[in-house]
Amino acid sequence: VARMGQTTMKIIMGEDGTNDGQRRIHQLRDNANYFRRRLVEMGFVIYGDNDSPVVPLMLYYPCAIAAFSREALKRSLAVVVVGYPATPIIESRSRFCLSAAHTREDIDKALDAISDVGDVMGLKFNA
């Protein structure tokens, strides 16, 4: 594990003789910001910081946790949902983790599924 961490840091710092690390970091930021922006445009409430690859989508209702997960899975999208006691009882959410390896097509497919689930469940609080 330590060796993997060292190798990763060398790639990020360009010590491997490539710009792969910087390219991946920029791609990750672009993916996260695109995903976050599109969710907000759809009317979802999103927490977290810009540029962060972890994007929390607010569900609010404790009863929405399992339903959101099931509805997403029906659309071939596995999601991570979080509720009490990990969050305050009325701050249930789904957390999405973006990767530099996700393509725009991957992200758009996920966004379409999330939008459908949001419509079915009435989760677009800012629409």
DSSP file (Angstrom, degrees, kcal/mol; ACC not computed):
  #  RESIDUE AA STRUCTURE BP1 BP2  ACC     N-H-->O    O-->H-N    N-H-->O    O-->H-N    TCO  KAPPA ALPHA  PHI   PSI    X-CA   Y-CA   Z-CA
    1    1 A V     >        0   0    0      0, 0.0     4,-2.3     0, 0.0     5,-0.2   0.000 360.0 360.0 360.0 -41.9    0.0    0.0    0.0
    2    2 A A  H  >  +     0   0    0      1,-0.2     4,-2.4     2,-0.2     5,-0.2   0.917 360.0  50.7 -62.9 -41.8    2.8    2.4    0.9
    3    3 A R  H  > S+     0   0    0      1,-0.2     4,-2.7     2,-0.2    -1,-0.2   0.898 108.7  52.1 -62.4 -40.5    4.5    1.6   -2.5
    4    4 A M  H  > S+     0   0    0      1,-0.2     4,-2.6     2,-0.2    -1,-0.2   0.919 109.6  49.7 -62.0 -43.1    1.3    2.3   -4.3
    5    5 A G  H  X S+     0   0    0     -4,-2.3     4,-2.3     2,-0.2    -2,-0.2   0.903 111.4  48.6 -61.7 -41.8    1.0    5.7   -2.5
    6    6 A Q  H  X S+     0   0    0     -4,-2.4     4,-2.2     2,-0.2    -2,-0.2   0.926 112.5  47.9 -63.9 -45.1    4.6    6.6   -3.4
    7    7 A T  H  X S+     0   0    0     -4,-2.7     4,-2.2     1,-0.2    -2,-0.2   0.911 110.8  51.7 -63.1 -42.3    4.0    5.6   -7.1
    8    8 A T  H  X S+     0   0    0     -4,-2.6     4,-2.6     1,-0.2    -1,-0.2   0.928 109.8  48.8 -60.0 -45.9    0.8    7.6   -7.2
    9    9 A M  H  X S+     0   0    0     -4,-2.3     4,-2.3     1,-0.2     6,-0.2   0.881 109.2  52.9 -63.8 -37.8    2.5   10.7   -5.8
   10   10 A K  H  <>S+     0   0    0     -4,-2.2     5,-2.3     2,-0.2     6,-0.7   0.900 110.8  47.5 -63.7 -40.3    5.4   10.4   -8.3
   11   11 A I  H ><5S+     0   0    0     -4,-2.2     3,-1.2     3,-0.2    10,-0.8   0.939 112.1  49.2 -65.6 -46.3    2.9   10.2  -11.2
   12   12 A I  H 3<5S+     0   0    0     -4,-2.6    -2,-0.2     1,-0.3    -1,-0.2   0.890 113.1  47.2 -60.0 -39.9    1.0   13.3   -9.8
   13   13 A M  T 3<5S-     0   0    0     -4,-2.3    -1,-0.3    -5,-0.2    -2,-0.2   0.480 114.8-116.5 -83.1  -2.1    4.2   15.2   -9.5
   14   14 A G  T X 5S+     0   0    0     -3,-1.2     3,-1.6    -4,-0.4    -3,-0.2   0.611  74.4 133.2  80.1  11.7    5.3   14.3  -13.0
   15   15 A E  T 3 < +     0   0    0     -5,-2.3    -4,-0.2     1,-0.3    -5,-0.1   0.527  62.2  69.5 -74.5  -3.3    8.4   12.4  -11.7
   16   16 A D  T 3  S-     0   0    0     -6,-0.7    -1,-0.3     2,-0.3    -5,-0.1   0.409 118.3-108.2 -90.3   1.8    7.4    9.5  -14.1
   17   17 A G  S <  S+     0   0    0     -3,-1.6     2,-0.2     1,-0.3    -2,-0.1   0.545  89.0  90.5  85.7   7.3    8.3   11.7  -17.0
   18   18 A T  S    S-     0   0    0     -7,-0.1    -1,-0.3     1,-0.0    -2,-0.3  -0.751  75.8-130.2-124.5 174.0    4.7   12.3  -18.2
   19   19 A N  S  > S+     0   0    0     -2,-0.2     4,-2.5     1,-0.1     5,-0.2   0.089  73.7 115.6-106.7  20.2    2.0   14.7  -17.5
   20   20 A D  H  > S+     0   0    0      1,-0.2     4,-2.6     2,-0.2     5,-0.2   0.890  71.8  52.6 -55.5 -44.7   -0.5   11.9  -16.8
   21   21 A G  H  > S+     0   0    0    -10,-0.8     4,-2.3     1,-0.2    -1,-0.2   0.936 112.3  43.3 -61.0 -48.6   -1.0   12.9  -13.2
   22   22 A Q  H  > S+     0   0    0    -11,-0.3     4,-2.4     1,-0.2    -1,-0.2   0.883 112.7  53.9 -65.5 -37.9   -1.9   16.5  -13.9
   23   23 A R  H  X S+     0   0    0     -4,-2.5     4,-2.3     1,-0.2    -2,-0.2   0.917 110.4  46.8 -61.3 -43.3   -4.1   15.4  -16.8
   24   24 A R  H  X S+     0   0    0     -4,-2.6     4,-2.7     2,-0.2    -2,-0.2   0.893 110.4  52.1 -67.1 -40.2   -6.0   13.0  -14.5
   25   25 A I  H  X S+     0   0    0     -4,-2.3     4,-2.3     2,-0.2    -2,-0.2   0.926 112.0  46.1 -62.2 -44.1   -6.4   15.6  -11.8
   26   26 A H  H  X S+     0   0    0     -4,-2.4     4,-2.6     2,-0.2    -2,-0.2   0.898 112.8  50.4 -65.3 -40.0   -7.8   18.1  -14.3
   27   27 A Q  H  X S+     0   0    0     -4,-2.3     4,-2.8     2,-0.2    -2,-0.2   0.901 109.6  51.0 -64.9 -40.3  -10.1   15.5  -15.8
   28   28 A L  H  X S+     0   0    0     -4,-2.7     4,-2.6     2,-0.2    -2,-0.2   0.930 111.6  47.0 -62.2 -45.8  -11.4   14.6  -12.3
   29   29 A R  H  X S+     0   0    0     -4,-2.3     4,-2.6     2,-0.2     5,-0.2   0.922 113.2  49.0 -61.5 -44.4  -12.1   18.3  -11.5
   30   30 A D  H  X S+     0   0    0     -4,-2.6     4,-2.4     2,-0.2    -2,-0.2   0.919 112.3  48.3 -62.5 -43.3  -13.8   18.7  -14.9
   31   31 A N  H  X S+     0   0    0     -4,-2.8     4,-2.5     2,-0.2     5,-0.2   0.933 113.2  47.3 -61.7 -46.5  -15.9   15.6  -14.4
   32   32 A A  H  X S+     0   0    0     -4,-2.6     4,-2.6     1,-0.2    -2,-0.2   0.918 114.2  46.0 -63.4 -44.7  -16.9   16.6  -10.8
   33   33 A N  H  X S+     0   0    0     -4,-2.6     4,-2.6     2,-0.2    -1,-0.2   0.879 113.0  49.6 -69.0 -37.3  -17.9   20.2  -11.8
   34   34 A Y  H  X S+     0   0    0     -4,-2.4     4,-2.5    -5,-0.2     5,-0.2   0.947 113.6  46.5 -63.1 -48.4  -19.8   19.0  -14.8
   35   35 A F  H  X S+     0   0    0     -4,-2.5     4,-2.1    -5,-0.2    -2,-0.2   0.934 115.1  46.2 -59.2 -49.2  -21.8   16.5  -12.8
   36   36 A R  H  X S+     0   0    0     -4,-2.6     4,-2.2    -5,-0.2    -1,-0.2   0.930 112.8  49.7 -60.9 -47.6  -22.4   19.0  -10.0
   37   37 A R  H  X S+     0   0    0     -4,-2.6     4,-2.5     1,-0.2    -1,-0.2   0.907 110.8  49.5 -60.4 -43.9  -23.5   21.7  -12.4
   38   38 A R  H  X S+     0   0    0     -4,-2.5     4,-1.7     2,-0.2    -1,-0.2   0.897 109.6  51.3 -64.9 -40.1  -25.9   19.5  -14.3
   39   39 A L  H  X>S+     0   0    0     -4,-2.1     5,-2.1     2,-0.2     4,-0.7   0.922 111.3  47.6 -62.3 -43.3  -27.5   18.2  -11.0
   40   40 A V  H ><5S+     0   0    0     -4,-2.2     3,-1.2     1,-0.2    -2,-0.2   0.917 109.3  53.7 -63.1 -43.6  -28.1   21.8   -9.9
   41   41 A E  H 3<5S+     0   0    0     -4,-2.5    -1,-0.2     1,-0.3    -2,-0.2   0.832 104.9  55.6 -59.8 -32.4  -29.5   22.7  -13.3
   42   42 A M  H 3<5S-     0   0    0     -4,-1.7    -1,-0.3    -5,-0.2    -2,-0.2   0.674 125.2-103.0 -74.3 -17.2  -32.0   19.8  -12.9
   43   43 A G  T <<5S+     0   0    0     -3,-1.2    83,-3.2    -4,-0.7    84,-0.4   0.487  72.8 140.2 109.0   4.9  -33.2   21.3   -9.6
   44   44 A F      < -     0   0    0     -5,-2.1     2,-0.6    80,-0.2    -1,-0.3  -0.457  54.3-120.7 -77.7 153.6  -31.5   19.0   -7.1
   45   45 A V        -     0   0    0     78,-0.4    13,-2.8    13,-0.4     2,-0.4  -0.866  34.9-169.6 -93.2 123.3  -30.0   20.4   -3.9
   46   46 A I  B     -A   57   0A   0     -2,-0.6    11,-0.2    11,-0.2     2,-0.2  -0.944   7.1-164.4-119.7 133.8  -26.3   19.6   -3.8
   47   47 A Y        +     0   0    0      9,-2.2     2,-0.1    -2,-0.4    11,-0.0  -0.528  44.3  59.8-102.2 175.8  -23.9   19.9   -0.9
   48   48 A G  S    S-     0   0    0     -2,-0.2     2,-0.3     7,-0.1     7,-0.1  -0.228  82.1 -55.6  97.3 175.8  -20.1   20.0   -0.9
   49   49 A D    >   -     0   0    0      5,-0.2     3,-1.7     1,-0.1     5,-0.1  -0.655  51.3-103.2 -96.4 146.2  -17.4   22.0   -2.5
   50   50 A N  T 3  S+     0   0    0     -2,-0.3    -1,-0.1     1,-0.2   -17,-0.1  -0.327 109.4  28.1 -57.0 150.6  -16.8   22.8   -6.1
   51   51 A D  T 3  S+     0   0    0      1,-0.3    -1,-0.2   -22,-0.2   -19,-0.1   0.237  90.5 127.3  76.8 -10.9  -14.0   20.7   -7.6
   52   52 A S    <   -     0   0    0     -3,-1.7    -1,-0.3     1,-0.1    46,-0.1  -0.600  56.3-147.8 -78.4 133.9  -14.7   17.9   -5.1
   53   53 A P  S    S+     0   0    0      0, 0.0    45,-3.0     0, 0.0     2,-0.6   0.556  82.6  82.2 -76.8  -5.8  -15.2   14.5   -6.7
   54   54 A V  E     - B   0  97A   0     43,-0.2    43,-0.2    -5,-0.1    -5,-0.2  -0.899  64.0-174.2-100.4 118.4  -17.6   13.6   -3.8
   55   55 A V  E     - B   0  96A   0     41,-3.3    41,-2.2    -2,-0.6     2,-0.5  -0.911   9.7-157.1-120.9 104.7  -21.0   15.0   -4.7
   56   56 A P  E     - B   0  95A   0      0, 0.0    -9,-2.2     0, 0.0     2,-0.6  -0.705   4.2-161.4 -83.9 124.0  -23.8   14.7   -2.0
   57   57 A L  E     -AB  46  94A   0     37,-3.3    37,-2.5    -2,-0.5     2,-0.3  -0.921  23.1-124.6-104.0 121.7  -27.3   14.9   -3.5
   58   58 A M  E     + B   0  93A   0    -13,-2.8   -13,-0.4    -2,-0.6    35,-0.3  -0.482  36.4 167.5 -76.5 130.0  -29.8   15.8   -0.8
   59   59 A L  E     -     0   0A   0     33,-2.7     2,-2.6    -2,-0.3    34,-0.2   0.667  17.6-173.2-103.7 -30.1  -32.8   13.4   -0.3
   60   60 A Y  E     + B   0  92A   0     32,-2.1    32,-0.8     2,-0.1    33,-0.1  -0.320  54.2  88.0  68.2 -56.0  -33.8   15.0    3.1
   61   61 A Y    >   -     0   0    0     -2,-2.6     3,-1.8     1,-0.2     4,-0.5  -0.579  69.5-145.7 -80.8 126.0  -36.5   12.4    4.0
   62   62 A P  T >  S+     0   0    0      0, 0.0     3,-1.2     0, 0.0     4,-0.4   0.860 101.9  57.9 -55.1 -34.8  -35.4    9.3    5.8
   63   63 A C  T 3> S+     0   0    0      1,-0.2     4,-0.7     2,-0.1     3,-0.1   0.668  97.0  63.8 -70.9 -14.1  -38.0    7.2    4.0
   64   64 A A  H <> S+     0   0    0     -3,-1.8     4,-2.9     1,-0.2     5,-0.3   0.645  82.5  80.9 -81.8 -14.6  -36.4    8.3    0.7
   65   65 A I  H <> S+     0   0    0     -3,-1.2     4,-1.8    -4,-0.5    -1,-0.2   0.967 100.2  31.4 -59.8 -59.7  -33.1    6.6    1.4
   66   66 A A  H  > S+     0   0    0     -4,-0.4     4,-2.6     1,-0.2    -1,-0.2   0.880 119.4  54.8 -67.6 -37.6  -34.0    3.0    0.4
   67   67 A A  H  X S+     0   0    0     -4,-0.7     4,-2.8     2,-0.2     5,-0.2   0.909 107.2  49.9 -63.8 -41.8  -36.5    4.2   -2.3
   68   68 A F  H  X S+     0   0    0     -4,-2.9     4,-2.4     1,-0.2     5,-0.2   0.926 112.0  48.4 -61.7 -44.6  -33.8    6.3   -4.0
   69   69 A S  H  X S+     0   0    0     -4,-1.8     4,-2.4    -5,-0.3    -2,-0.2   0.928 113.6  46.1 -61.8 -46.2  -31.4    3.4   -4.0
   70   70 A R  H  X S+     0   0    0     -4,-2.6     4,-2.0     2,-0.2    -2,-0.2   0.924 113.2  48.9 -64.0 -44.9  -34.0    1.0   -5.4
   71   71 A E  H  X S+     0   0    0     -4,-2.8     4,-0.7     1,-0.2    -1,-0.2   0.891 112.5  48.4 -64.3 -39.3  -35.2    3.4   -8.1
   72   72 A A  H ><>S+     0   0    0     -4,-2.4     5,-2.1    -5,-0.2     3,-1.2   0.923 109.6  52.3 -65.5 -43.3  -31.7    4.1   -9.2
   73   73 A L  H ><5S+     0   0    0     -4,-2.4     3,-2.0     1,-0.3    -2,-0.2   0.850 100.8  61.2 -63.0 -33.9  -30.9    0.4   -9.3
   74   74 A K  H 3<5S+     0   0    0     -4,-2.0    -1,-0.3     1,-0.3    -2,-0.2   0.775 106.0  48.9 -59.5 -25.2  -33.9   -0.2  -11.6
   75   75 A R  T <<5S-     0   0    0     -3,-1.2    -1,-0.3    -4,-0.7    -2,-0.2   0.086 126.4-103.0-102.9  20.7  -32.1    2.1  -14.0
   76   76 A S  T < 5S+     0   0    0     -3,-2.0     2,-0.5     1,-0.2    -3,-0.2   0.794  84.1 125.0  64.1  32.4  -28.8    0.2  -13.7
   77   77 A L      < -     0   0    0     -5,-2.1     2,-0.4    -8,-0.1    -2,-0.2  -0.959  47.7-155.4-124.9 113.3  -27.2    2.8  -11.4
   78   78 A A        -     0   0    0     -2,-0.5     2,-0.3    -5,-0.1    -8,-0.1  -0.735  21.1-174.8 -85.5 132.7  -25.8    1.7   -8.1
   79   79 A V        -     0   0    0     -2,-0.4     2,-0.6   -10,-0.2    17,-0.1  -0.863  26.7-126.9-127.5 160.2  -25.7    4.5   -5.6
   80   80 A V  E     -C   95   0A   0     15,-0.7    15,-2.6    -2,-0.3     2,-0.4  -0.942  29.1-168.7-105.4 121.0  -24.5    5.1   -2.0
   81   81 A V  E     -C   94   0A   0     -2,-0.6     2,-0.4    13,-0.2    13,-0.3  -0.868   1.7-165.7-112.8 147.8  -27.1    6.4    0.3
   82   82 A V  E     +C   93   0A   0     11,-3.3    11,-2.6    -2,-0.4     2,-0.2  -0.995  16.2 151.3-137.0 134.8  -26.5    7.8    3.7
   83   83 A G    >>  +     0   0    0     -2,-0.4     3,-1.7     9,-0.2     4,-0.6  -0.742  38.7   1.2-142.8-167.5  -28.8    8.6    6.6
   84   84 A Y  T 34 S+     0   0    0      1,-0.3    -1,-0.1     2,-0.3     8,-0.0  -0.337 115.9  24.4 -59.1 136.6  -29.1    8.9   10.3
   85   85 A P  T 34 S+     0   0    0      0, 0.0    -1,-0.3     0, 0.0     4,-0.1  -0.978 125.8  50.8 -93.7   3.0  -26.9    8.4   12.4
   86   86 A A  T <4 S+     0   0    0     -3,-1.7    -2,-0.3     2,-0.1     3,-0.0   0.773 126.5  21.2 -71.1 -24.0  -24.2    9.2    9.9
   87   87 A T  S  < S-     0   0    0     -4,-0.6     5,-0.1     1,-0.0    -4,-0.0  -0.898 105.9 -78.6-131.9 162.5  -26.1   12.4    9.0
   88   88 A P    >   -     0   0    0      0, 0.0     3,-2.5     0, 0.0    -4,-0.1  -0.336  55.4-104.2 -57.4 150.9  -28.6   14.5   10.9
   89   89 A I  T 3  S+     0   0    0      1,-0.3     3,-0.4     2,-0.1    -5,-0.2   0.775 119.4  42.5 -55.7 -32.9  -32.0   12.8   10.6
   90   90 A I  T 3  S+     0   0    0      1,-0.2    -1,-0.3   -29,-0.1   -29,-0.1   0.150 100.6  73.6-102.2  21.3  -33.4   15.3    8.0
   91   91 A E    <   +     0   0    0     -3,-2.5    -1,-0.2   -32,-0.1    -2,-0.1  -0.154  60.9 156.2-123.1  39.9  -30.2   15.4    5.9
   92   92 A S  E     +B   60   0A   0    -32,-0.8   -33,-2.7    -3,-0.4   -32,-2.1  -0.308  18.9 168.6 -60.4 149.7  -30.3   12.1    4.2
   93   93 A R  E     -BC  58  82A   0    -11,-2.6   -11,-3.3   -35,-0.3     2,-0.4  -0.971  38.7-122.4-156.4 166.5  -28.4   12.0    1.0
   94   94 A S  E     -BC  57  81A   0    -37,-2.5   -37,-3.3    -2,-0.3     2,-0.6  -0.979  28.4-148.4-113.9 134.3  -26.9   10.0   -1.8
   95   95 A R  E     -BC  56  80A   0    -15,-2.6   -15,-0.7    -2,-0.4     2,-0.4  -0.910   9.3-165.0-108.6 124.9  -23.1   10.5   -2.3
   96   96 A F  E     -B   55   0A   0    -41,-2.2   -41,-3.3    -2,-0.6     2,-0.6  -0.894   4.5-156.8-106.6 136.1  -21.7   10.2   -5.8
   97   97 A C  E     -B   54   0A   0     -2,-0.4   -43,-0.2   -43,-0.2     2,-0.2  -0.952  11.3-154.9-116.9 114.7  -18.0    9.7   -6.3
   98   98 A L        -     0   0    0    -45,-3.0     2,-0.3    -2,-0.6   -70,-0.1  -0.481   5.8-158.5 -87.5 157.8  -16.6   10.8   -9.6
   99   99 A S    >   -     0   0    0     -2,-0.2     3,-0.9   -72,-0.1   -68,-0.0  -0.925  29.9-123.5-131.9 155.3  -13.4    9.5  -11.2
  100  100 A A  T 3  S+     0   0    0     -2,-0.3    -1,-0.1     1,-0.2    -2,-0.0   0.733 112.6  63.1 -67.4 -21.4  -11.1   10.8  -13.9
  101  101 A A  T 3  S+     0   0    0      2,-0.1    -1,-0.2   -73,-0.0     2,-0.2   0.637  78.0 104.3 -80.5 -14.2  -11.8    7.5  -15.8
  102  102 A H    <   -     0   0    0     -3,-0.9     2,-0.2     4,-0.1   -71,-0.1  -0.495  65.5-142.6 -67.9 133.9  -15.5    8.4  -16.2
  103  103 A T     >  -     0   0    0     -2,-0.2     4,-2.4     1,-0.1     5,-0.2  -0.505  24.6-109.4 -88.4 164.7  -16.3    9.5  -19.7
  104  104 A R  H  > S+     0   0    0      1,-0.2     4,-2.8     2,-0.2     5,-0.2   0.870 123.0  55.3 -60.0 -36.0  -18.8   12.2  -20.5
  105  105 A E  H  > S+     0   0    0      2,-0.2     4,-2.2     1,-0.2    -1,-0.2   0.915 106.9  49.2 -63.6 -43.4  -21.1    9.4  -21.8
  106  106 A D  H  > S+     0   0    0      2,-0.2     4,-2.2     1,-0.2    -2,-0.2   0.939 113.8  46.3 -58.1 -48.0  -20.9    7.6  -18.5
  107  107 A I  H  X S+     0   0    0     -4,-2.4     4,-2.8     1,-0.2    -2,-0.2   0.913 111.9  49.7 -65.1 -44.2  -21.7   10.8  -16.6
  108  108 A D  H  X S+     0   0    0     -4,-2.8     4,-2.3     2,-0.2    -1,-0.2   0.881 109.5  52.3 -64.1 -37.3  -24.6   11.7  -18.9
  109  109 A K  H  X S+     0   0    0     -4,-2.2     4,-1.8     2,-0.2    -1,-0.2   0.927 111.9  46.0 -63.2 -44.1  -26.1    8.2  -18.6
  110  110 A A  H  X S+     0   0    0     -4,-2.2     4,-2.8     1,-0.2    -2,-0.2   0.914 111.4  52.5 -63.6 -42.9  -25.9    8.5  -14.8
  111  111 A L  H  X S+     0   0    0     -4,-2.8     4,-2.7     1,-0.2    -2,-0.2   0.887 106.9  52.6 -62.0 -39.3  -27.4   12.0  -14.9
  112  112 A D  H  X S+     0   0    0     -4,-2.3     4,-2.2     2,-0.2    -1,-0.2   0.925 111.9  45.8 -61.5 -44.2  -30.4   10.7  -17.0
  113  113 A A  H  X S+     0   0    0     -4,-1.8     4,-2.4     2,-0.2    -2,-0.2   0.925 113.4  49.0 -64.8 -44.7  -31.1    8.0  -14.5
  114  114 A I  H  X S+     0   0    0     -4,-2.8     4,-2.7     1,-0.2    -2,-0.2   0.900 109.9  52.1 -63.0 -40.9  -30.8   10.4  -11.5
  115  115 A S  H  X S+     0   0    0     -4,-2.7     4,-2.2     2,-0.2    -1,-0.2   0.922 109.4  49.7 -61.4 -44.4  -33.1   12.9  -13.2
  116  116 A D  H  X S+     0   0    0     -4,-2.2     4,-2.5     2,-0.2    -2,-0.2   0.935 112.2  47.3 -59.0 -47.1  -35.7   10.1  -13.8
  117  117 A V  H  X S+     0   0    0     -4,-2.4     4,-2.6     1,-0.2    -2,-0.2   0.910 110.3  53.2 -62.3 -42.3  -35.5    9.1  -10.2
  118  118 A G  H  X>S+     0   0    0     -4,-2.7     5,-2.3     1,-0.2     4,-1.0   0.876 110.3  47.5 -60.4 -38.5  -35.8   12.7   -9.0
  119  119 A D  H  <5S+     0   0    0     -4,-2.2     3,-0.3     3,-0.2    -2,-0.2   0.934 113.2  47.4 -67.3 -46.3  -38.9   13.2  -11.1
  120  120 A V  H  <5S+     0   0    0     -4,-2.5    -2,-0.2     1,-0.2    -1,-0.2   0.885 121.3  36.6 -61.9 -40.0  -40.5   10.0   -9.8
  121  121 A M  H  <5S-     0   0    0     -4,-2.6    -1,-0.2    -5,-0.2    -2,-0.2   0.501 106.2-120.1 -96.1  -4.6  -39.7   10.8   -6.2
  122  122 A G  T  <5 +     0   0    0     -4,-1.0    -3,-0.2    -3,-0.3    -4,-0.1   0.925  64.7 140.6  67.7  44.4  -40.2   14.5   -6.3
  123  123 A L      < +     0   0    0     -5,-2.3     2,-1.6    -6,-0.2   -78,-0.4   0.363  33.0 101.0-101.7   4.2  -36.6   15.3   -5.2
  124  124 A K    >   +     0   0    0     -6,-0.6     3,-1.3     1,-0.2   -80,-0.2  -0.626  43.3 167.5 -91.4  80.9  -36.0   18.3   -7.4
  125  125 A F  T 3  S+     0   0    0     -2,-1.6    -1,-0.2     1,-0.3   -81,-0.2   0.685  72.7  45.9 -71.5 -20.9  -36.5   20.9   -4.7
  126  126 A N  T 3         0   0    0    -83,-3.2    -1,-0.3    -3,-0.2   -82,-0.2   0.119 360.0 360.0-108.3  19.6  -35.1   23.8   -6.7
  127  127 A A    <         0   0    0     -3,-1.3    -1,-0.2   -84,-0.4    -2,-0.1   0.479 360.0 360.0 -78.3 360.0  -37.0   23.1  -10.0
